């Protein structure tokens, strides 16, 4: 797993209860692993946006930012820019796999196994959004 170099991001992850930290760190790892396979993406910038871990293609500008965080009292989510068509596209493809929050997020149960193949596809689409 890639180490967290941003002190603010590290602090946010440290403050999550374990039952949320573990799946959120798995999402983080999936984001970095997916980006590493996509040559057009380049290096990701990890930072905090609205006190949420955020992943942006600052160098290549190939994609739309992705954020991760808790969602409500019992869920976690992967957030996408609400002015893109990403969540609308994901809803059309994966209505039976994911729960969604409007045009902003895929909502996940932290107690269930992450649907890695579907999430990888969604992350790829976000990280290459401006190259399509």
C-alpha positions in Angstrom: 0.0 0.0 0.0 1.2 3.5 -0.9 2.1 5.5 2.2 0.2 8.6 3.1 2.5 11.6 2.8 -0.1 14.4 3.4 -0.4 14.9 7.2 -4.0 16.1 7.0 -5.0 13.0 5.0 -3.2 10.8 7.5 -5.0 12.4 10.4 -8.4 12.0 8.8 -7.8 8.3 8.2 -6.5 7.9 11.8 -9.7 9.4 13.2 -12.0 7.0 11.3 -13.3 4.1 13.5 -11.7 0.9 12.4 -14.8 -0.5 10.7 -14.7 2.5 8.3 -11.0 3.0 8.1 -10.3 -0.4 6.7 -12.7 -0.3 3.7 -11.8 3.4 3.0 -8.1 2.5 2.9 -9.0 -0.4 0.5 -10.8 2.2 -1.7 -7.7 4.4 -1.5 -5.5 1.6 -2.6 -7.9 0.7 -5.5 -7.7 4.3 -6.7 -3.9 4.4 -6.7 -3.6 0.9 -8.2 -6.1 1.8 -11.0 -4.3 5.1 -11.7 -0.9 3.3 -11.9 -2.3 1.1 -14.7 -3.5 4.0 -16.8 -0.5 5.7 -18.4 -2.6 8.8 -19.4 -3.3 9.6 -15.8 0.2 10.1 -14.4 0.8 10.8 -10.7 -2.2 11.4 -8.5 -2.3 14.2 -6.0 -3.7 13.2 -2.6 -5.1 16.0 -0.5 -8.1 17.0 1.6 -11.1 18.7 0.0 -14.0 19.5 2.3 -12.0 17.5 4.9 -12.3 14.3 2.8 -9.4 12.5 1.2 -9.3 13.6 -2.5 -7.5 12.1 -5.5 -6.9 14.4 -8.5 -5.0 14.1 -11.8 -3.3 17.5 -11.3 -0.4 16.8 -13.6 -2.1 15.2 -16.6 -5.6 16.8 -15.9 -7.0 13.7 -17.5 -9.7 13.1 -15.0 -12.3 14.4 -12.6 -11.4 14.3 -8.8 -12.5 11.5 -6.6 -13.2 11.8 -2.9 -13.9 9.1 -0.3 -15.5 9.4 3.1 -18.1 8.1 5.5 -21.6 8.6 4.4 -24.3 9.0 7.0 -24.1 7.0 10.1 -23.4 3.6 8.7 -22.1 3.8 5.1 -19.0 4.9 3.2 -19.0 6.5 -0.3 -16.8 7.3 -3.2 -17.7 10.8 -4.5 -17.5 12.2 -8.0 -17.8 15.8 -9.3 -21.6 16.5 -9.4 -21.3 18.4 -12.7 -20.1 15.4 -14.6 -22.2 12.6 -16.0 -20.2 10.0 -14.2 -22.7 8.9 -11.5 -25.5 8.9 -14.1 -23.4 6.6 -16.3 -22.6 4.3 -13.3 -26.3 4.2 -12.3 -27.2 3.0 -15.8 -24.6 0.2 -15.7 -24.6 -0.8 -12.1 -28.1 -0.2 -10.6 -28.1 -3.7 -9.2 -24.7 -3.5 -7.7 -24.5 -0.1 -6.0 -26.6 2.4 -4.1 -26.2 6.0 -5.2 -26.6 9.4 -3.7 -28.1 11.7 -6.4 -25.5 12.7 -9.0 -22.6 12.7 -6.5 -21.7 9.3 -5.0 -21.6 5.6 -5.0 -22.7 4.5 -1.5 -21.2 1.3 0.0 -21.8 -0.9 3.0 -18.5 -1.0 4.9 -19.3 -4.5 6.2 -19.6 -6.0 2.8 -16.9 -7.0 0.4 -16.1 -4.2 -2.1 -17.2 -5.0 -5.7 -13.7 -4.4 -7.0 -14.3 -5.0 -10.7 -17.2 -2.5 -10.9 -15.4 0.0 -8.7 -12.3 -0.2 -10.8 -14.3 0.6 -13.9 -15.9 3.6 -12.2 -12.5 4.8 -11.0 -11.0 4.4 -14.5 -13.9 6.5 -16.0 -13.4 9.3 -13.5 -9.6 9.4 -13.9 -9.9 9.6 -17.7 -13.0 11.7 -17.8 -11.4 14.6 -19.8 -9.7 12.3 -22.2 -12.9 10.6 -23.5 
